Amino acid sequence: MRRAAEVLALIDPAGAMEWLEAGPEKSLEVSMMTRMTAAKQIAKTEPDDALAVGESIKDPMWRGKVYLDVCDALPDSARDGVKSETRPCLRTRR
């Protein structure tokens, strides 16, 4: 099920988030990996929304990974207009 959820997140990140919220509770692994994949996809067009998805990840290590992925997805020209919540991850950008 985890792989299917990740593929859904790649194709339709918003749909994957809706799927997580609906129906029976998913396993922690499925929930975390789906959220990470969805956030990475969303970051390409809506970095602030991707950060909101990252904040929903309970494990701090994987939440931090999402923050770094969001920063990596930003083009250099967009870095000046980044909201203040994102600035810490810009300082730690790889």
Secondary structure, 3 states (H helix, E strand, C coil): CHHHHHHHHHHCHHHHHHHHHCCCCCCHHHHHHHHHHHHHHHCCCCHHHHHHHHHCCCCHHHHHHHHHHHHHHCCHHHHHHCCCCCHHHHHCCC
